[in-house]
């Protein structure tokens, strides 16, 4: 609203604040309807702004039973096998009045609650369960002392999170052949095969730009 009052364009405001054109348009309509100028804007209180932009989500959320996320987090702290899905099942079985959130809504609100309350999750690792892999770190420039030719080295890193064992090897490309050979060498180095190989977003590991789990079944 302050930027609108200063005569900034919609494009300038969205770029500066990170909001959408719809948000800017809503603010513009509210200012026009209430006759708000730059001088009057400086005197508006939080209550005045709340009246201008009522949060309809509060009325909707009041119709739903309280999921008691504080209790869910306590359960997770004392029982590492307690999952968010179990919390949702307990929530559905509760006697609280009001509608119940779907599982996707429940998870979304839990994430919002965890972010707002700065909840930190501790990952529990099991021996031999997973190996984490990725291309890591900056490339290293290699120089042939005889010819002066230069080339890049790309680092593949695999780690076992329970023991902290790390395998690292340099390759001259990050292509699929290098990725495959790196896994073979890493498994030979650790002397076994984990239940899961967990890559990050390396292009040679993922079909889309999101983390996936690759299951390795020992013969």
Helices and strands as residue ranges (DSSP letters): H 2-5, H 10-17, H 21-34, H 38-41, H 46-52, H 56-61, H 69-78, H 84-93, H 103-116, E 130-135, E 140-143, E 150-159, E 166-171, H 176-190, E 196-199, E 213-215
